[in-house]
């Protein structure tokens, strides 16, 4: 059996800029592990870019999420509200501390956590005298900011901390409201970012935790270094983790961060081109574009109505694969996975519908106009 070679990948990094220079500096100085100047340089530059007081480099976005759950003191059996429509790492981090996720459906306008459902669930629990969630995790999906303002308001009223999973949305901001001009990942008590190989910027594998709270930042850094106390002796005062970002990864990250404005411009231009062509195609629903948000367009993910378009999502994916074009379905809602089938779920079937019809098209920063035309032509040719 032969497989079609991928000619146009889904989302791959663009390794340009000062990358070679910075890596050579790592080699020449022999600073390759978590000790070295690029770690602090990357953290400082990242904090400045997103508008946070502190940034702590981690080995992955998942590690940053785990630290957030730990730092917010989630205890066994404590409940944490989180979107059901997300990559599973967002929810797994809650289980690392033996918490219980309360899975909430998506809103239609952004596909993110539905603020009305969050508000209703918190008020219902308060009214009935039931324990309130220990925290609310707001995920910003596919580069589009979540509708965080009403969630922030209800959490502030009941003194429930928010942490943000901004792994997919670096560079996304709010246009209007009380958070106008703010970057995702800087509104809750803690923000978490990912630099996996398919993200807008990459370190090969890595993440970042952001916060404005000096004590949270201090303890986050402490936990990433096995909770080792200062001094020559290997003395540890609590359970920590080997979660510190390496100097080599930070060097890659810094070179990528320097190019982030250009990368965001290209991502948005690619999305705009898809929009112009696909908006007029029957059976295609464009990705969310809330007026109050400026999405980073990390991934471009339209919905396909099989009856109206003439081919369902699976058929479109098969046609694209035959053309050598890498495309993927969106994530199944977490509440549909056997691992979480007993977790509390609030909502209807919005996330299930988005999953059933959604797919992601190639949108690498380096995608050429000819390649994008090829993707569009192949997509349209899948119609019956």
C-alpha positions as CSV (number, residue, x, y, z in Angstrom):
1,X,0.0,0.0,0.0
2,X,1.3,3.4,-0.9
3,X,0.5,6.7,0.7
4,X,0.4,10.1,-1.0
5,X,3.4,12.2,0.0
6,X,2.6,15.5,1.7
7,X,3.4,18.3,-0.6
8,X,1.7,21.1,1.4
9,X,1.9,20.6,5.2
10,X,-0.7,21.9,7.7
11,X,1.4,24.1,9.8
12,X,5.2,24.0,10.0
13,X,7.7,26.5,11.5
14,X,9.6,29.1,9.7
15,X,13.2,28.9,11.1
16,X,14.7,32.2,10.0
17,X,16.0,35.4,11.5
18,X,18.8,35.3,14.1
19,X,18.3,31.5,14.8
20,X,21.7,30.3,13.6
21,X,23.5,33.1,15.4
22,X,21.8,32.5,18.7
23,X,22.3,28.7,18.5
24,X,26.0,29.2,17.7
25,X,26.3,31.4,20.7
26,X,24.8,28.6,22.8
27,X,27.4,26.1,21.5
28,X,30.3,28.5,21.9
29,X,29.4,29.3,25.5
30,X,28.5,25.7,26.3
31,X,25.2,26.9,27.8
32,X,22.7,24.4,26.5
33,X,20.6,23.3,29.5
34,X,18.3,25.4,31.7
35,X,21.2,27.6,32.7
36,X,22.2,30.3,30.3
37,X,21.4,33.9,29.3
38,X,18.9,33.2,26.6
39,X,16.3,31.9,29.1
40,X,16.1,35.2,30.9
41,X,16.3,37.2,27.7
42,X,13.5,35.2,26.2
43,X,11.4,35.5,29.3
44,X,11.9,39.3,29.5
45,X,11.1,39.9,25.8
46,X,8.1,37.7,26.0
47,X,6.7,39.4,29.0
48,X,7.2,42.8,27.3
49,X,5.4,41.6,24.1
50,X,2.3,40.3,25.8
51,X,2.2,43.0,28.5
52,X,2.8,40.8,31.6
53,X,5.0,41.7,34.5
54,X,6.6,38.2,34.7
55,X,7.2,35.3,32.3
56,X,8.6,31.9,33.3
57,X,9.9,29.6,30.6
58,X,8.7,25.9,30.8
59,X,9.5,22.8,28.9
60,X,6.0,22.7,27.4
61,X,2.6,24.4,27.4
62,X,1.3,21.4,29.3
63,X,3.9,22.0,32.0
64,X,2.8,25.6,32.3
65,X,-0.9,24.5,32.6
66,X,0.1,22.0,35.3
67,X,2.0,24.7,37.2
68,X,-1.1,27.0,37.0
69,X,-3.3,24.3,38.5
70,X,-0.8,23.7,41.2
71,X,-0.2,27.4,41.9
72,X,-4.0,28.0,42.3
73,X,-3.9,25.3,45.0
74,X,-6.4,22.9,43.3
75,X,-6.8,20.0,45.7
76,X,-8.1,16.5,45.1
77,X,-11.8,16.6,44.3
78,X,-11.7,20.4,43.7
79,X,-13.7,21.3,40.6
80,X,-12.4,23.5,37.8
81,X,-14.5,24.8,34.9
82,X,-13.0,24.3,31.5
83,X,-14.2,24.2,27.9
84,X,-15.1,20.8,26.5
85,X,-14.0,21.9,23.1
86,X,-10.2,22.0,23.4
87,X,-7.1,19.9,23.0
88,X,-7.1,17.4,25.8
89,X,-4.0,18.8,27.5
90,X,-6.1,21.7,28.8
91,X,-8.2,19.2,30.8
92,X,-5.5,16.7,31.6
93,X,-3.6,19.3,33.7
94,X,-6.6,19.4,36.1
95,X,-6.3,15.7,36.6
96,X,-2.6,15.9,37.4
97,X,-3.6,17.4,40.7
98,X,-6.6,15.1,41.0
99,X,-9.1,17.9,40.4
100,X,-12.4,17.4,38.7
101,X,-13.1,19.2,35.4
102,X,-16.5,20.7,34.9
103,X,-16.8,20.6,31.1
104,X,-18.7,23.5,29.5
105,X,-20.0,23.7,26.0
106,X,-18.9,26.3,23.4
107,X,-20.7,29.5,22.3
108,X,-21.5,29.8,18.6
109,X,-19.8,33.1,18.1
110,X,-16.3,32.1,19.0
111,X,-16.4,28.3,19.7
112,X,-14.8,29.1,23.0
113,X,-16.2,28.6,26.5
114,X,-19.8,29.8,26.7
115,X,-19.9,32.7,29.3
116,X,-23.7,32.3,29.8
117,X,-23.3,28.7,30.8
118,X,-20.4,29.5,33.1
119,X,-22.4,32.3,34.8
120,X,-25.5,30.1,35.2
121,X,-23.4,27.2,36.6
122,X,-21.7,29.4,39.2
123,X,-24.9,31.1,40.2
124,X,-26.8,27.8,40.4
125,X,-24.2,26.4,42.8
126,X,-24.2,29.5,44.9
127,X,-28.0,29.5,45.1
128,X,-28.1,25.9,46.1
129,X,-25.3,26.2,48.6
130,X,-23.0,23.8,46.7
131,X,-19.2,24.2,46.5
132,X,-18.1,26.7,43.9
133,X,-15.4,25.8,41.3
134,X,-11.9,26.2,42.7
135,X,-10.9,27.9,39.4
136,X,-12.0,28.7,35.8
137,X,-9.7,27.8,32.9
138,X,-10.4,30.0,29.9
139,X,-9.1,28.4,26.7
140,X,-8.5,30.6,23.6
141,X,-9.0,28.2,20.7
142,X,-7.4,28.3,17.3
143,X,-6.1,31.8,17.8
144,X,-9.4,33.4,18.6
145,X,-9.8,35.1,22.0
146,X,-12.5,33.7,24.3
147,X,-15.3,36.0,25.4
148,X,-13.6,36.5,28.8
149,X,-15.2,39.8,30.1
150,X,-18.5,38.2,31.4
151,X,-16.5,35.3,32.8
152,X,-14.1,37.7,34.5
153,X,-17.1,39.6,36.0
154,X,-18.8,36.5,37.5
155,X,-15.5,35.1,38.8
156,X,-14.7,38.4,40.4
157,X,-18.1,38.5,42.1
158,X,-17.6,35.1,43.6
159,X,-13.8,35.4,44.1
160,X,-12.9,32.5,41.7
161,X,-9.5,32.8,40.1
162,X,-9.1,32.5,36.3
163,X,-6.2,31.0,34.5
164,X,-5.9,31.2,30.7
165,X,-4.8,28.5,28.2
166,X,-3.5,30.8,25.5
167,X,-1.4,28.0,23.9
168,X,-3.0,28.5,20.5
169,X,-3.5,32.3,20.6
170,X,-0.2,34.1,21.1
171,X,-0.7,37.6,19.6
172,X,-4.5,37.6,19.8
173,X,-5.9,40.7,21.5
174,X,-9.2,42.3,22.5
175,X,-10.6,45.3,20.5
176,X,-13.3,46.5,22.7
177,X,-14.6,46.4,26.3
178,X,-12.7,46.7,29.6
179,X,-9.8,44.6,28.1
180,X,-9.4,46.5,24.9
181,X,-5.8,46.3,23.7
182,X,-4.9,43.5,26.1
183,X,-3.3,40.3,24.9
184,X,-4.8,36.9,25.7
185,X,-3.0,35.3,28.6
186,X,-2.7,38.5,30.6
187,X,-6.2,38.9,32.1
188,X,-6.5,35.9,34.5
189,X,-4.2,35.4,37.4
190,X,-2.0,33.1,35.3
191,X,-1.6,32.7,31.5
192,X,-0.1,29.7,29.7
193,X,1.4,29.6,26.2
194,X,2.9,26.8,24.0
195,X,5.8,26.8,21.6
196,X,5.2,23.4,20.1
197,X,6.4,22.9,16.5
198,X,3.1,23.8,14.9
199,X,2.5,27.0,16.9
200,X,3.0,30.6,15.5
201,X,6.4,30.7,17.1
202,X,8.2,27.6,18.3
203,X,11.1,26.5,20.5
204,X,10.8,23.0,19.1
205,X,8.9,22.2,22.3
206,X,8.4,24.6,25.2
207,X,6.0,26.9,26.9
208,X,5.6,30.0,29.0
209,X,3.7,30.9,32.2
210,X,2.8,34.6,32.6
211,X,1.5,36.5,35.6
212,X,1.4,40.0,37.2
213,X,1.8,38.4,40.7
214,X,5.4,38.5,41.9
215,X,4.8,35.7,44.4
216,X,3.2,33.5,41.8
217,X,6.1,34.1,39.5
218,X,8.7,33.3,42.2
219,X,7.0,30.1,43.1
220,X,6.5,29.1,39.5
221,X,10.2,29.4,38.8
222,X,11.0,27.5,42.0
223,X,8.7,24.6,41.0
224,X,10.2,24.4,37.5
225,X,13.7,23.8,39.0
226,X,12.7,20.8,41.3
227,X,11.9,23.2,44.1
228,X,15.6,23.4,44.9
229,X,16.6,26.1,47.5
230,X,19.5,28.4,46.8
231,X,22.9,27.2,47.9
232,X,25.4,24.5,47.1
233,X,23.5,21.8,48.8
234,X,20.7,20.0,47.0
235,X,18.0,20.9,49.4
236,X,14.3,20.9,48.3
237,X,11.4,22.3,50.3
238,X,8.5,20.8,48.3
239,X,7.7,18.5,45.4
240,X,9.0,20.3,42.2
241,X,9.4,19.4,38.6
242,X,12.1,19.3,35.9
243,X,10.0,21.9,33.9
244,X,12.6,24.7,33.2
245,X,13.1,25.8,29.6
246,X,16.5,25.1,28.2
247,X,18.9,27.8,26.9
248,X,18.9,26.2,23.5
249,X,15.1,26.3,23.3
250,X,15.0,29.8,24.6
251,X,17.5,30.9,21.9
252,X,15.2,29.5,19.3
253,X,12.3,31.1,21.0
254,X,13.9,34.6,21.1
255,X,14.7,34.4,17.4
256,X,11.1,33.5,16.7
257,X,9.7,36.1,19.0
258,X,11.6,38.8,17.1
259,X,9.7,37.8,14.0
260,X,6.3,37.4,15.6
261,X,4.7,40.6,14.2
262,X,5.7,39.5,10.7
263,X,4.3,36.0,11.4
264,X,1.0,37.4,12.7
265,X,0.7,39.6,9.6
266,X,1.2,36.5,7.3
267,X,-1.2,34.3,9.2
268,X,-3.9,37.0,9.0
269,X,-3.2,37.5,5.3
270,X,-3.5,33.8,4.6
271,X,-6.8,33.7,6.6
272,X,-8.1,36.7,4.7
273,X,-7.4,35.0,1.3
274,X,-9.3,31.9,2.4
275,X,-12.1,34.1,3.6
276,X,-12.4,36.0,0.2
277,X,-12.8,32.8,-1.7
278,X,-14.7,30.5,0.6
279,X,-17.2,33.1,1.9
280,X,-19.3,32.7,-1.3
281,X,-19.2,28.9,-1.4
282,X,-22.5,27.2,-0.3
283,X,-22.0,24.8,2.6
284,X,-18.9,26.5,3.9
285,X,-18.9,28.4,7.2
286,X,-15.9,30.6,7.9
287,X,-14.0,30.5,11.2
288,X,-15.2,32.8,14.0
289,X,-14.6,36.5,13.7
290,X,-16.0,38.3,16.7
291,X,-16.1,42.1,16.3
292,X,-14.6,42.5,19.8
293,X,-11.5,40.3,19.0
294,X,-8.4,40.5,16.9
295,X,-7.6,36.8,16.3
296,X,-4.1,35.6,15.6
297,X,-5.4,33.0,13.1
298,X,-3.1,30.3,14.3
299,X,-5.1,27.7,12.4
300,X,-7.7,28.3,9.7
301,X,-10.7,26.1,10.4
302,X,-13.9,26.3,8.4
303,X,-17.0,24.2,8.8
304,X,-18.4,22.0,6.0
305,X,-22.1,21.2,5.6
306,X,-22.1,18.0,3.7
307,X,-25.5,18.3,2.2
308,X,-25.2,21.9,1.0
309,X,-21.5,21.7,-0.1
310,X,-21.9,18.3,-1.8
311,X,-19.3,16.5,0.3
312,X,-19.0,16.0,4.0
313,X,-16.0,16.8,6.2
314,X,-14.5,13.3,5.9
315,X,-14.8,13.4,2.1
316,X,-13.1,16.7,1.9
317,X,-10.2,15.5,4.1
318,X,-9.9,12.4,1.9
319,X,-9.8,14.5,-1.2
320,X,-7.2,16.9,0.2
321,X,-5.0,13.9,1.3
322,X,-5.2,12.5,-2.2
323,X,-3.9,15.8,-3.5
324,X,-0.9,15.6,-1.1
325,X,-2.4,18.3,1.1
326,X,-2.3,17.9,4.9
327,X,-5.6,18.8,6.6
328,X,-7.0,17.6,9.9
329,X,-10.3,17.4,11.7
330,X,-10.8,19.5,14.8
331,X,-10.7,18.0,18.3
332,X,-13.6,15.9,19.6
333,X,-15.2,17.4,22.6
334,X,-13.6,16.1,25.8
335,X,-16.9,15.0,27.3
336,X,-17.2,12.4,24.5
337,X,-13.9,10.7,25.4
338,X,-14.1,7.6,27.6
339,X,-11.5,9.1,29.9
340,X,-13.9,11.9,30.8
341,X,-17.3,10.3,30.3
342,X,-18.1,10.7,34.0
343,X,-17.0,14.3,34.3
344,X,-19.8,16.9,34.8
345,X,-20.9,18.4,31.5
346,X,-23.0,21.5,31.0
347,X,-24.4,22.5,27.6
348,X,-26.0,21.1,24.5
349,X,-24.3,20.1,21.3
350,X,-22.5,23.2,19.9
351,X,-19.0,21.7,20.4
352,X,-20.2,18.4,18.9
353,X,-21.5,20.1,15.8
354,X,-18.3,22.1,15.3
355,X,-16.3,18.9,15.7
356,X,-18.5,17.0,13.2
357,X,-18.1,19.7,10.5
358,X,-14.8,21.4,11.2
359,X,-11.4,20.9,9.6
360,X,-8.2,22.8,9.4
361,X,-6.5,23.9,6.2
362,X,-2.8,24.5,5.6
363,X,-1.8,27.9,7.0
364,X,2.0,27.8,7.6
365,X,3.6,31.2,7.9
366,X,5.6,30.2,4.8
367,X,2.6,29.1,2.7
368,X,2.9,30.6,-0.8
369,X,0.1,32.1,-2.8
370,X,0.4,29.2,-5.4
371,X,0.2,26.6,-2.6
372,X,-2.9,28.3,-1.1
373,X,-4.5,28.3,-4.6
374,X,-3.8,24.6,-4.9
375,X,-5.4,24.0,-1.5
376,X,-8.5,26.0,-2.5
377,X,-8.8,24.3,-5.9
378,X,-8.6,20.8,-4.4
379,X,-11.1,21.7,-1.7
380,X,-13.6,23.0,-4.2
381,X,-13.0,20.0,-6.5
382,X,-14.3,17.7,-3.7
383,X,-17.8,18.9,-4.3
384,X,-20.1,16.3,-5.9
